[in-house]
Amino acid sequence: MRQLNYLEAWDWKFQTNYFDTTHFFCDMWWAETDRGRHNNGSLELYVAKRDEVICYHHCRYYAKVDGVYLYNIVKKRLDLMYSWPK
């Protein structure tokens, strides 16, 4: 388990398996102190058949105010992958 503070990053290297069934999940908890509430979410962060073309083996995710973005190396832009619950 990793705890990241505001503006911190964490990365790891991996290879997809032969059958392209590699999956990574991520559980997140965060506080919206200005709204007085806590949120959590479980994300299917990496799915080989979905994401290998988008980010190959160097996937960069960004948590922003409205959700989690993945940098698309083909289109050279951030794509919204998950929206935070309202």
PyMOL Python script that loads the backbone (N, CA, C, O; Angstrom):
from pymol import cmd

cmd.read_pdbstr("""\
ATOM      1  N   MET A   1       0.842  -1.170   0.000  1.00  0.00           N
ATOM      2  CA  MET A   1       0.000   0.000   0.000  1.00  0.00           C
ATOM      3  C   MET A   1       0.890   1.237   0.000  1.00  0.00           C
ATOM      4  O   MET A   1       1.910   1.283   0.687  1.00  0.00           O
ATOM      5  N   ARG A   2       0.496   2.221  -0.768  1.00  0.00           N
ATOM      6  CA  ARG A   2       1.210   3.500  -0.843  1.00  0.00           C
ATOM      7  C   ARG A   2       0.272   4.624  -0.454  1.00  0.00           C
ATOM      8  O   ARG A   2      -0.916   4.606  -0.777  1.00  0.00           O
ATOM      9  N   GLN A   3       0.819   5.589   0.238  1.00  0.00           N
ATOM     10  CA  GLN A   3       0.056   6.803   0.528  1.00  0.00           C
ATOM     11  C   GLN A   3       0.754   7.947  -0.174  1.00  0.00           C
ATOM     12  O   GLN A   3       1.938   8.200   0.049  1.00  0.00           O
ATOM     13  N   LEU A   4       0.017   8.634  -1.020  1.00  0.00           N
ATOM     14  CA  LEU A   4       0.570   9.770  -1.746  1.00  0.00           C
ATOM     15  C   LEU A   4      -0.083  11.042  -1.247  1.00  0.00           C
ATOM     16  O   LEU A   4      -1.303  11.114  -1.098  1.00  0.00           O
ATOM     17  N   ASN A   5       0.721  12.017  -0.996  1.00  0.00           N
ATOM     18  CA  ASN A   5       0.223  13.330  -0.613  1.00  0.00           C
ATOM     19  C   ASN A   5       0.070  14.197  -1.853  1.00  0.00           C
ATOM     20  O   ASN A   5       0.475  13.805  -2.948  1.00  0.00           O
ATOM     21  N   TYR A   6      -0.503  15.350  -1.684  1.00  0.00           N
ATOM     22  CA  TYR A   6      -0.748  16.275  -2.779  1.00  0.00           C
ATOM     23  C   TYR A   6       0.531  16.511  -3.583  1.00  0.00           C
ATOM     24  O   TYR A   6       1.579  16.822  -3.019  1.00  0.00           O
ATOM     25  N   LEU A   7       0.435  16.360  -4.900  1.00  0.00           N
ATOM     26  CA  LEU A   7       1.512  16.553  -5.878  1.00  0.00           C
ATOM     27  C   LEU A   7       2.601  15.483  -5.830  1.00  0.00           C
ATOM     28  O   LEU A   7       3.630  15.643  -6.486  1.00  0.00           O
ATOM     29  N   GLU A   8       2.413  14.412  -5.086  1.00  0.00           N
ATOM     30  CA  GLU A   8       3.380  13.318  -5.092  1.00  0.00           C
ATOM     31  C   GLU A   8       3.024  12.340  -6.208  1.00  0.00           C
ATOM     32  O   GLU A   8       1.879  12.275  -6.655  1.00  0.00           O
ATOM     33  N   ALA A   9       4.025  11.586  -6.646  1.00  0.00           N
ATOM     34  CA  ALA A   9       3.825  10.606  -7.712  1.00  0.00           C
ATOM     35  C   ALA A   9       4.462   9.282  -7.323  1.00  0.00           C
ATOM     36  O   ALA A   9       5.350   9.229  -6.472  1.00  0.00           O
ATOM     37  N   TRP A  10       3.997   8.226  -7.953  1.00  0.00           N
ATOM     38  CA  TRP A  10       4.568   6.898  -7.756  1.00  0.00           C
ATOM     39  C   TRP A  10       4.428   6.147  -9.062  1.00  0.00           C
ATOM     40  O   TRP A  10       3.391   6.242  -9.718  1.00  0.00           O
ATOM     41  N   ASP A  11       5.440   5.410  -9.452  1.00  0.00           N
ATOM     42  CA  ASP A  11       5.344   4.638 -10.683  1.00  0.00           C
ATOM     43  C   ASP A  11       6.005   3.285 -10.502  1.00  0.00           C
ATOM     44  O   ASP A  11       6.750   3.067  -9.547  1.00  0.00           O
ATOM     45  N   TRP A  12       5.731   2.394 -11.412  1.00  0.00           N
ATOM     46  CA  TRP A  12       6.325   1.067 -11.407  1.00  0.00           C
ATOM     47  C   TRP A  12       6.416   0.594 -12.849  1.00  0.00           C
ATOM     48  O   TRP A  12       5.742   1.120 -13.734  1.00  0.00           O
ATOM     49  N   LYS A  13       7.267  -0.413 -13.072  1.00  0.00           N
ATOM     50  CA  LYS A  13       7.438  -0.976 -14.411  1.00  0.00           C
ATOM     51  C   LYS A  13       6.861  -2.384 -14.419  1.00  0.00           C
ATOM     52  O   LYS A  13       6.901  -3.092 -13.413  1.00  0.00           O
ATOM     53  N   PHE A  14       6.332  -2.774 -15.556  1.00  0.00           N
ATOM     54  CA  PHE A  14       5.736  -4.099 -15.677  1.00  0.00           C
ATOM     55  C   PHE A  14       5.705  -4.498 -17.144  1.00  0.00           C
ATOM     56  O   PHE A  14       5.949  -3.681 -18.032  1.00  0.00           O
ATOM     57  N   GLN A  15       5.401  -5.763 -17.380  1.00  0.00           N
ATOM     58  CA  GLN A  15       5.158  -6.257 -18.727  1.00  0.00           C
ATOM     59  C   GLN A  15       3.841  -7.006 -18.703  1.00  0.00           C
ATOM     60  O   GLN A  15       3.509  -7.665 -17.718  1.00  0.00           O
ATOM     61  N   THR A  16       3.100  -6.905 -19.778  1.00  0.00           N
ATOM     62  CA  THR A  16       1.853  -7.654 -19.847  1.00  0.00           C
ATOM     63  C   THR A  16       2.166  -9.129 -20.062  1.00  0.00           C
ATOM     64  O   THR A  16       3.208  -9.485 -20.612  1.00  0.00           O
ATOM     65  N   ASN A  17       1.253  -9.971 -19.622  1.00  0.00           N
ATOM     66  CA  ASN A  17       1.483 -11.400 -19.796  1.00  0.00           C
ATOM     67  C   ASN A  17       1.193 -11.819 -21.239  1.00  0.00           C
ATOM     68  O   ASN A  17       0.675 -11.034 -22.033  1.00  0.00           O
ATOM     69  N   TYR A  18       1.527 -13.036 -21.555  1.00  0.00           N
ATOM     70  CA  TYR A  18       1.421 -13.560 -22.917  1.00  0.00           C
ATOM     71  C   TYR A  18      -0.006 -13.474 -23.462  1.00  0.00           C
ATOM     72  O   TYR A  18      -0.203 -13.251 -24.656  1.00  0.00           O
ATOM     73  N   PHE A  19      -0.996 -13.651 -22.590  1.00  0.00           N
ATOM     74  CA  PHE A  19      -2.387 -13.693 -23.022  1.00  0.00           C
ATOM     75  C   PHE A  19      -3.076 -12.326 -23.005  1.00  0.00           C
ATOM     76  O   PHE A  19      -4.274 -12.233 -23.269  1.00  0.00           O
ATOM     77  N   ASP A  20      -2.328 -11.275 -22.697  1.00  0.00           N
ATOM     78  CA  ASP A  20      -2.892  -9.915 -22.606  1.00  0.00           C
ATOM     79  C   ASP A  20      -4.066  -9.834 -21.629  1.00  0.00           C
ATOM     80  O   ASP A  20      -5.084  -9.200 -21.909  1.00  0.00           O
ATOM     81  N   THR A  21      -3.903 -10.486 -20.482  1.00  0.00           N
ATOM     82  CA  THR A  21      -4.947 -10.442 -19.454  1.00  0.00           C
ATOM     83  C   THR A  21      -4.472  -9.705 -18.206  1.00  0.00           C
ATOM     84  O   THR A  21      -5.101  -9.807 -17.153  1.00  0.00           O
ATOM     85  N   THR A  22      -3.382  -8.971 -18.310  1.00  0.00           N
ATOM     86  CA  THR A  22      -2.840  -8.238 -17.164  1.00  0.00           C
ATOM     87  C   THR A  22      -3.810  -7.145 -16.727  1.00  0.00           C
ATOM     88  O   THR A  22      -4.297  -6.364 -17.545  1.00  0.00           O
ATOM     89  N   HIS A  23      -4.080  -7.103 -15.420  1.00  0.00           N
ATOM     90  CA  HIS A  23      -4.954  -6.084 -14.821  1.00  0.00           C
ATOM     91  C   HIS A  23      -4.276  -5.530 -13.582  1.00  0.00           C
ATOM     92  O   HIS A  23      -3.626  -6.266 -12.840  1.00  0.00           O
ATOM     93  N   PHE A  24      -4.428  -4.241 -13.363  1.00  0.00           N
ATOM     94  CA  PHE A  24      -4.008  -3.614 -12.110  1.00  0.00           C
ATOM     95  C   PHE A  24      -5.188  -2.817 -11.573  1.00  0.00           C
ATOM     96  O   PHE A  24      -5.889  -2.127 -12.315  1.00  0.00           O
ATOM     97  N   PHE A  25      -5.385  -2.929 -10.280  1.00  0.00           N
ATOM     98  CA  PHE A  25      -6.458  -2.205  -9.603  1.00  0.00           C
ATOM     99  C   PHE A  25      -5.856  -1.212  -8.627  1.00  0.00           C
ATOM    100  O   PHE A  25      -4.728  -1.389  -8.167  1.00  0.00           O
ATOM    101  N   CYS A  26      -6.598  -0.184  -8.316  1.00  0.00           N
ATOM    102  CA  CYS A  26      -6.138   0.833  -7.379  1.00  0.00           C
ATOM    103  C   CYS A  26      -7.318   1.280  -6.523  1.00  0.00           C
ATOM    104  O   CYS A  26      -8.372   1.643  -7.046  1.00  0.00           O
ATOM    105  N   ASP A  27      -7.137   1.250  -5.221  1.00  0.00           N
ATOM    106  CA  ASP A  27      -8.138   1.781  -4.298  1.00  0.00           C
ATOM    107  C   ASP A  27      -7.683   3.157  -3.853  1.00  0.00           C
ATOM    108  O   ASP A  27      -6.520   3.350  -3.498  1.00  0.00           O
ATOM    109  N   MET A  28      -8.597   4.111  -3.872  1.00  0.00           N
ATOM    110  CA  MET A  28      -8.254   5.483  -3.490  1.00  0.00           C
ATOM    111  C   MET A  28      -9.201   5.988  -2.417  1.00  0.00           C
ATOM    112  O   MET A  28     -10.391   5.675  -2.408  1.00  0.00           O
ATOM    113  N   TRP A  29      -8.636   6.780  -1.511  1.00  0.00           N
ATOM    114  CA  TRP A  29      -9.401   7.485  -0.491  1.00  0.00           C
ATOM    115  C   TRP A  29      -8.929   8.924  -0.505  1.00  0.00           C
ATOM    116  O   TRP A  29      -7.729   9.180  -0.614  1.00  0.00           O
ATOM    117  N   TRP A  30      -9.825   9.843  -0.398  1.00  0.00           N
ATOM    118  CA  TRP A  30      -9.437  11.249  -0.365  1.00  0.00           C
ATOM    119  C   TRP A  30     -10.486  12.038   0.412  1.00  0.00           C
ATOM    120  O   TRP A  30     -11.636  11.622   0.551  1.00  0.00           O
ATOM    121  N   ALA A  31     -10.059  13.164   0.901  1.00  0.00           N
ATOM    122  CA  ALA A  31     -10.946  14.021   1.692  1.00  0.00           C
ATOM    123  C   ALA A  31     -11.192  15.324   0.951  1.00  0.00           C
ATOM    124  O   ALA A  31     -10.268  15.930   0.407  1.00  0.00           O
ATOM    125  N   GLU A  32     -12.430  15.740   0.938  1.00  0.00           N
ATOM    126  CA  GLU A  32     -12.796  17.059   0.431  1.00  0.00           C
ATOM    127  C   GLU A  32     -13.097  17.901   1.660  1.00  0.00           C
ATOM    128  O   GLU A  32     -14.244  18.021   2.089  1.00  0.00           O
ATOM    129  N   THR A  33     -12.053  18.475   2.208  1.00  0.00           N
ATOM    130  CA  THR A  33     -12.212  19.202   3.472  1.00  0.00           C
ATOM    131  C   THR A  33     -13.124  20.413   3.339  1.00  0.00           C
ATOM    132  O   THR A  33     -13.818  20.775   4.289  1.00  0.00           O
ATOM    133  N   ASP A  34     -13.127  21.042   2.170  1.00  0.00           N
ATOM    134  CA  ASP A  34     -13.999  22.204   1.982  1.00  0.00           C
ATOM    135  C   ASP A  34     -15.478  21.814   1.970  1.00  0.00           C
ATOM    136  O   ASP A  34     -16.340  22.643   2.265  1.00  0.00           O
ATOM    137  N   ARG A  35     -15.775  20.560   1.632  1.00  0.00           N
ATOM    138  CA  ARG A  35     -17.160  20.076   1.628  1.00  0.00           C
ATOM    139  C   ARG A  35     -17.471  19.212   2.854  1.00  0.00           C
ATOM    140  O   ARG A  35     -18.615  18.809   3.065  1.00  0.00           O
ATOM    141  N   GLY A  36     -16.447  18.937   3.653  1.00  0.00           N
ATOM    142  CA  GLY A  36     -16.643  18.146   4.853  1.00  0.00           C
ATOM    143  C   GLY A  36     -17.018  16.699   4.589  1.00  0.00           C
ATOM    144  O   GLY A  36     -17.810  16.117   5.331  1.00  0.00           O
ATOM    145  N   ARG A  37     -16.453  16.108   3.529  1.00  0.00           N
ATOM    146  CA  ARG A  37     -16.779  14.713   3.245  1.00  0.00           C
ATOM    147  C   ARG A  37     -15.535  13.947   2.801  1.00  0.00           C
ATOM    148  O   ARG A  37     -14.535  14.531   2.386  1.00  0.00           O
ATOM    149  N   HIS A  38     -15.631  12.625   2.902  1.00  0.00           N
ATOM    150  CA  HIS A  38     -14.565  11.727   2.462  1.00  0.00           C
ATOM    151  C   HIS A  38     -15.119  10.849   1.342  1.00  0.00           C
ATOM    152  O   HIS A  38     -16.284  10.453   1.371  1.00  0.00           O
ATOM    153  N   ASN A  39     -14.295  10.556   0.378  1.00  0.00           N
ATOM    154  CA  ASN A  39     -14.690   9.733  -0.761  1.00  0.00           C
ATOM    155  C   ASN A  39     -13.737   8.559  -0.894  1.00  0.00           C
ATOM    156  O   ASN A  39     -12.625   8.581  -0.365  1.00  0.00           O
ATOM    157  N   ASN A  40     -14.181   7.543  -1.601  1.00  0.00           N
ATOM    158  CA  ASN A  40     -13.281   6.451  -1.952  1.00  0.00           C
ATOM    159  C   ASN A  40     -13.724   5.861  -3.280  1.00  0.00           C
ATOM    160  O   ASN A  40     -14.854   6.060  -3.727  1.00  0.00           O
ATOM    161  N   GLY A  41     -12.818   5.142  -3.890  1.00  0.00           N
ATOM    162  CA  GLY A  41     -13.125   4.514  -5.157  1.00  0.00           C
ATOM    163  C   GLY A  41     -12.154   3.394  -5.443  1.00  0.00           C
ATOM    164  O   GLY A  41     -10.993   3.447  -5.037  1.00  0.00           O
ATOM    165  N   SER A  42     -12.626   2.386  -6.138  1.00  0.00           N
ATOM    166  CA  SER A  42     -11.783   1.283  -6.580  1.00  0.00           C
ATOM    167  C   SER A  42     -11.767   1.331  -8.100  1.00  0.00           C
ATOM    168  O   SER A  42     -12.813   1.229  -8.741  1.00  0.00           O
ATOM    169  N   LEU A  43     -10.593   1.483  -8.669  1.00  0.00           N
ATOM    170  CA  LEU A  43     -10.463   1.679 -10.108  1.00  0.00           C
ATOM    171  C   LEU A  43      -9.763   0.498 -10.759  1.00  0.00           C
ATOM    172  O   LEU A  43      -8.795  -0.037 -10.218  1.00  0.00           O
ATOM    173  N   GLU A  44     -10.251   0.098 -11.910  1.00  0.00           N
ATOM    174  CA  GLU A  44      -9.554  -0.876 -12.734  1.00  0.00           C
ATOM    175  C   GLU A  44      -8.561  -0.045 -13.547  1.00  0.00           C
ATOM    176  O   GLU A  44      -8.857   0.393 -14.659  1.00  0.00           O
ATOM    177  N   LEU A  45      -7.392   0.159 -12.974  1.00  0.00           N
ATOM    178  CA  LEU A  45      -6.461   1.154 -13.488  1.00  0.00           C
ATOM    179  C   LEU A  45      -5.827   0.751 -14.819  1.00  0.00           C
ATOM    180  O   LEU A  45      -5.732   1.570 -15.733  1.00  0.00           O
ATOM    181  N   TYR A  46      -5.399  -0.489 -14.931  1.00  0.00           N
ATOM    182  CA  TYR A  46      -4.762  -0.932 -16.178  1.00  0.00           C
ATOM    183  C   TYR A  46      -5.393  -2.240 -16.625  1.00  0.00           C
ATOM    184  O   TYR A  46      -5.468  -3.202 -15.861  1.00  0.00           O
ATOM    185  N   VAL A  47      -5.843  -2.261 -17.865  1.00  0.00           N
ATOM    186  CA  VAL A  47      -6.376  -3.467 -18.500  1.00  0.00           C
ATOM    187  C   VAL A  47      -5.614  -3.610 -19.811  1.00  0.00           C
ATOM    188  O   VAL A  47      -5.720  -2.750 -20.687  1.00  0.00           O
ATOM    189  N   ALA A  48      -4.858  -4.670 -19.952  1.00  0.00           N
ATOM    190  CA  ALA A  48      -3.949  -4.813 -21.094  1.00  0.00           C
ATOM    191  C   ALA A  48      -4.644  -4.602 -22.432  1.00  0.00           C
ATOM    192  O   ALA A  48      -4.162  -3.831 -23.262  1.00  0.00           O
ATOM    193  N   LYS A  49      -5.752  -5.266 -22.651  1.00  0.00           N
ATOM    194  CA  LYS A  49      -6.423  -5.163 -23.955  1.00  0.00           C
ATOM    195  C   LYS A  49      -6.973  -3.769 -24.222  1.00  0.00           C
ATOM    196  O   LYS A  49      -7.144  -3.387 -25.380  1.00  0.00           O
ATOM    197  N   ARG A  50      -7.248  -3.017 -23.191  1.00  0.00           N
ATOM    198  CA  ARG A  50      -7.775  -1.659 -23.341  1.00  0.00           C
ATOM    199  C   ARG A  50      -6.658  -0.617 -23.418  1.00  0.00           C
ATOM    200  O   ARG A  50      -6.729   0.312 -24.222  1.00  0.00           O
ATOM    201  N   ASP A  51      -5.634  -0.771 -22.588  1.00  0.00           N
ATOM    202  CA  ASP A  51      -4.673   0.310 -22.368  1.00  0.00           C
ATOM    203  C   ASP A  51      -3.311   0.140 -23.030  1.00  0.00           C
ATOM    204  O   ASP A  51      -2.563   1.111 -23.140  1.00  0.00           O
ATOM    205  N   GLU A  52      -2.971  -1.061 -23.472  1.00  0.00           N
ATOM    206  CA  GLU A  52      -1.632  -1.272 -24.021  1.00  0.00           C
ATOM    207  C   GLU A  52      -1.359  -0.363 -25.215  1.00  0.00           C
ATOM    208  O   GLU A  52      -0.253   0.162 -25.348  1.00  0.00           O
ATOM    209  N   VAL A  53      -2.331  -0.174 -26.068  1.00  0.00           N
ATOM    210  CA  VAL A  53      -2.162   0.690 -27.240  1.00  0.00           C
ATOM    211  C   VAL A  53      -2.070   2.157 -26.829  1.00  0.00           C
ATOM    212  O   VAL A  53      -1.344   2.931 -27.452  1.00  0.00           O
ATOM    213  N   ILE A  54      -2.802   2.541 -25.782  1.00  0.00           N
ATOM    214  CA  ILE A  54      -2.852   3.936 -25.346  1.00  0.00           C
ATOM    215  C   ILE A  54      -1.544   4.374 -24.700  1.00  0.00           C
ATOM    216  O   ILE A  54      -1.052   5.471 -24.963  1.00  0.00           O
ATOM    217  N   CYS A  55      -0.982   3.511 -23.852  1.00  0.00           N
ATOM    218  CA  CYS A  55       0.194   3.956 -23.091  1.00  0.00           C
ATOM    219  C   CYS A  55       1.360   2.973 -23.152  1.00  0.00           C
ATOM    220  O   CYS A  55       2.394   3.203 -22.525  1.00  0.00           O
ATOM    221  N   TYR A  56       1.205   1.893 -23.891  1.00  0.00           N
ATOM    222  CA  TYR A  56       2.210   0.847 -24.008  1.00  0.00           C
ATOM    223  C   TYR A  56       2.616   0.399 -22.615  1.00  0.00           C
ATOM    224  O   TYR A  56       1.747  -0.035 -21.859  1.00  0.00           O
ATOM    225  N   HIS A  57       3.874   0.475 -22.232  1.00  0.00           N
ATOM    226  CA  HIS A  57       4.295   0.005 -20.909  1.00  0.00           C
ATOM    227  C   HIS A  57       4.727   1.151 -20.015  1.00  0.00           C
ATOM    228  O   HIS A  57       5.386   0.934 -18.998  1.00  0.00           O
ATOM    229  N   HIS A  58       4.366   2.352 -20.380  1.00  0.00           N
ATOM    230  CA  HIS A  58       4.708   3.518 -19.557  1.00  0.00           C
ATOM    231  C   HIS A  58       3.449   4.362 -19.383  1.00  0.00           C
ATOM    232  O   HIS A  58       3.287   5.404 -20.018  1.00  0.00           O
ATOM    233  N   CYS A  59       2.582   3.897 -18.529  1.00  0.00           N
ATOM    234  CA  CYS A  59       1.302   4.569 -18.322  1.00  0.00           C
ATOM    235  C   CYS A  59       1.445   5.642 -17.254  1.00  0.00           C
ATOM    236  O   CYS A  59       1.996   5.401 -16.180  1.00  0.00           O
ATOM    237  N   ARG A  60       0.946   6.812 -17.563  1.00  0.00           N
ATOM    238  CA  ARG A  60       0.979   7.927 -16.612  1.00  0.00           C
ATOM    239  C   ARG A  60      -0.451   8.334 -16.286  1.00  0.00           C
ATOM    240  O   ARG A  60      -1.222   8.728 -17.161  1.00  0.00           O
ATOM    241  N   TYR A  61      -0.778   8.228 -15.013  1.00  0.00           N
ATOM    242  CA  TYR A  61      -2.112   8.584 -14.532  1.00  0.00           C
ATOM    243  C   TYR A  61      -2.027   9.869 -13.734  1.00  0.00           C
ATOM    244  O   TYR A  61      -1.038  10.122 -13.045  1.00  0.00           O
ATOM    245  N   TYR A  62      -3.059  10.666 -13.830  1.00  0.00           N
ATOM    246  CA  TYR A  62      -3.116  11.934 -13.112  1.00  0.00           C
ATOM    247  C   TYR A  62      -4.459  12.021 -12.396  1.00  0.00           C
ATOM    248  O   TYR A  62      -5.514  11.887 -13.015  1.00  0.00           O
ATOM    249  N   ALA A  63      -4.407  12.244 -11.098  1.00  0.00           N
ATOM    250  CA  ALA A  63      -5.631  12.467 -10.325  1.00  0.00           C
ATOM    251  C   ALA A  63      -5.891  13.964 -10.307  1.00  0.00           C
ATOM    252  O   ALA A  63      -5.065  14.749  -9.840  1.00  0.00           O
ATOM    253  N   LYS A  64      -7.045  14.343 -10.819  1.00  0.00           N
ATOM    254  CA  LYS A  64      -7.426  15.755 -10.864  1.00  0.00           C
ATOM    255  C   LYS A  64      -8.741  15.943 -10.116  1.00  0.00           C
ATOM    256  O   LYS A  64      -9.319  14.986  -9.601  1.00  0.00           O
ATOM    257  N   VAL A  65      -9.193  17.164 -10.064  1.00  0.00           N
ATOM    258  CA  VAL A  65     -10.397  17.496  -9.304  1.00  0.00           C
ATOM    259  C   VAL A  65     -11.608  16.697  -9.789  1.00  0.00           C
ATOM    260  O   VAL A  65     -12.440  16.291  -8.978  1.00  0.00           O
ATOM    261  N   ASP A  66     -11.716  16.467 -11.096  1.00  0.00           N
ATOM    262  CA  ASP A  66     -12.897  15.790 -11.634  1.00  0.00           C
ATOM    263  C   ASP A  66     -12.727  14.294 -11.853  1.00  0.00           C
ATOM    264  O   ASP A  66     -13.706  13.611 -12.156  1.00  0.00           O
ATOM    265  N   GLY A  67     -11.505  13.757 -11.709  1.00  0.00           N
ATOM    266  CA  GLY A  67     -11.320  12.325 -11.897  1.00  0.00           C
ATOM    267  C   GLY A  67      -9.884  11.945 -12.186  1.00  0.00           C
ATOM    268  O   GLY A  67      -8.961  12.730 -11.968  1.00  0.00           O
ATOM    269  N   VAL A  68      -9.704  10.717 -12.685  1.00  0.00           N
ATOM    270  CA  VAL A  68      -8.377  10.175 -12.987  1.00  0.00           C
ATOM    271  C   VAL A  68      -8.192  10.151 -14.498  1.00  0.00           C
ATOM    272  O   VAL A  68      -9.045   9.661 -15.238  1.00  0.00           O
ATOM    273  N   TYR A  69      -7.071  10.686 -14.934  1.00  0.00           N
ATOM    274  CA  TYR A  69      -6.739  10.771 -16.351  1.00  0.00           C
ATOM    275  C   TYR A  69      -5.552   9.874 -16.672  1.00  0.00           C
ATOM    276  O   TYR A  69      -4.681   9.651 -15.831  1.00  0.00           O
ATOM    277  N   LEU A  70      -5.528   9.364 -17.893  1.00  0.00           N
ATOM    278  CA  LEU A  70      -4.411   8.580 -18.411  1.00  0.00           C
ATOM    279  C   LEU A  70      -3.834   9.334 -19.600  1.00  0.00           C
ATOM    280  O   LEU A  70      -4.570   9.783 -20.479  1.00  0.00           O
ATOM    281  N   TYR A  71      -2.506   9.470 -19.622  1.00  0.00           N
ATOM    282  CA  TYR A  71      -1.877  10.144 -20.755  1.00  0.00           C
ATOM    283  C   TYR A  71      -1.873   9.200 -21.948  1.00  0.00           C
ATOM    284  O   TYR A  71      -1.323   8.102 -21.873  1.00  0.00           O
ATOM    285  N   ASN A  72      -2.482   9.624 -23.044  1.00  0.00           N
ATOM    286  CA  ASN A  72      -2.569   8.851 -24.274  1.00  0.00           C
ATOM    287  C   ASN A  72      -1.372   9.217 -25.146  1.00  0.00           C
ATOM    288  O   ASN A  72      -1.306  10.323 -25.682  1.00  0.00           O
ATOM    289  N   ILE A  73      -0.414   8.278 -25.289  1.00  0.00           N
ATOM    290  CA  ILE A  73       0.808   8.594 -26.037  1.00  0.00           C
ATOM    291  C   ILE A  73       0.554   8.691 -27.537  1.00  0.00           C
ATOM    292  O   ILE A  73       1.321   9.342 -28.246  1.00  0.00           O
ATOM    293  N   VAL A  74      -0.494   8.063 -28.030  1.00  0.00           N
ATOM    294  CA  VAL A  74      -0.821   8.118 -29.451  1.00  0.00           C
ATOM    295  C   VAL A  74      -1.397   9.489 -29.811  1.00  0.00           C
ATOM    296  O   VAL A  74      -0.972  10.114 -30.783  1.00  0.00           O
ATOM    297  N   LYS A  75      -2.371   9.950 -29.015  1.00  0.00           N
ATOM    298  CA  LYS A  75      -3.032  11.226 -29.292  1.00  0.00           C
ATOM    299  C   LYS A  75      -2.372  12.404 -28.586  1.00  0.00           C
ATOM    300  O   LYS A  75      -2.747  13.555 -28.805  1.00  0.00           O
ATOM    301  N   LYS A  76      -1.383  12.112 -27.734  1.00  0.00           N
ATOM    302  CA  LYS A  76      -0.635  13.142 -26.997  1.00  0.00           C
ATOM    303  C   LYS A  76      -1.570  14.066 -26.215  1.00  0.00           C
ATOM    304  O   LYS A  76      -1.532  15.289 -26.352  1.00  0.00           O
ATOM    305  N   ARG A  77      -2.415  13.434 -25.386  1.00  0.00           N
ATOM    306  CA  ARG A  77      -3.348  14.191 -24.561  1.00  0.00           C
ATOM    307  C   ARG A  77      -3.738  13.355 -23.343  1.00  0.00           C
ATOM    308  O   ARG A  77      -3.485  12.151 -23.286  1.00  0.00           O
ATOM    309  N   LEU A  78      -4.351  14.013 -22.386  1.00  0.00           N
ATOM    310  CA  LEU A  78      -4.894  13.317 -21.223  1.00  0.00           C
ATOM    311  C   LEU A  78      -6.331  12.902 -21.518  1.00  0.00           C
ATOM    312  O   LEU A  78      -7.140  13.717 -21.960  1.00  0.00           O
ATOM    313  N   ASP A  79      -6.643  11.637 -21.274  1.00  0.00           N
ATOM    314  CA  ASP A  79      -8.002  11.129 -21.443  1.00  0.00           C
ATOM    315  C   ASP A  79      -8.593  10.821 -20.074  1.00  0.00           C
ATOM    316  O   ASP A  79      -7.954  10.160 -19.255  1.00  0.00           O
ATOM    317  N   LEU A  80      -9.804  11.295 -19.823  1.00  0.00           N
ATOM    318  CA  LEU A  80     -10.495  11.008 -18.569  1.00  0.00           C
ATOM    319  C   LEU A  80     -10.878   9.536 -18.547  1.00  0.00           C
ATOM    320  O   LEU A  80     -11.614   9.067 -19.415  1.00  0.00           O
ATOM    321  N   MET A  81     -10.376   8.805 -17.551  1.00  0.00           N
ATOM    322  CA  MET A  81     -10.668   7.377 -17.427  1.00  0.00           C
ATOM    323  C   MET A  81     -11.780   7.113 -16.415  1.00  0.00           C
ATOM    324  O   MET A  81     -12.634   6.254 -16.637  1.00  0.00           O
ATOM    325  N   TYR A  82     -11.769   7.850 -15.304  1.00  0.00           N
ATOM    326  CA  TYR A  82     -12.757   7.667 -14.240  1.00  0.00           C
ATOM    327  C   TYR A  82     -13.145   9.020 -13.671  1.00  0.00           C
ATOM    328  O   TYR A  82     -12.286   9.857 -13.395  1.00  0.00           O
ATOM    329  N   SER A  83     -14.424   9.227 -13.500  1.00  0.00           N
ATOM    330  CA  SER A  83     -14.906  10.434 -12.823  1.00  0.00           C
ATOM    331  C   SER A  83     -15.111  10.114 -11.350  1.00  0.00           C
ATOM    332  O   SER A  83     -15.515   9.005 -10.999  1.00  0.00           O
ATOM    333  N   TRP A  84     -14.834  11.076 -10.500  1.00  0.00           N
ATOM    334  CA  TRP A  84     -15.092  10.891  -9.072  1.00  0.00           C
ATOM    335  C   TRP A  84     -16.586  10.832  -8.828  1.00  0.00           C
ATOM    336  O   TRP A  84     -17.356  11.465  -9.552  1.00  0.00           O
ATOM    337  N   PRO A  85     -17.015  10.074  -7.810  1.00  0.00           N
ATOM    338  CA  PRO A  85     -18.444  10.070  -7.472  1.00  0.00           C
ATOM    339  C   PRO A  85     -18.900  11.447  -7.010  1.00  0.00           C
ATOM    340  O   PRO A  85     -18.141  12.182  -6.379  1.00  0.00           O
ATOM    341  N   LYS A  86     -20.119  11.785  -7.319  1.00  0.00           N
ATOM    342  CA  LYS A  86     -20.668  13.102  -6.948  1.00  0.00           C
ATOM    343  C   LYS A  86     -21.315  13.038  -5.584  1.00  0.00           C
ATOM    344  O   LYS A  86     -21.833  14.044  -5.098  1.00  0.00           O
TER     345      LYS A  86
END
""", "prot")
cmd.dss("prot")
cmd.show_as("cartoon", "prot")
cmd.util.cbc("prot")
cmd.orient("prot")
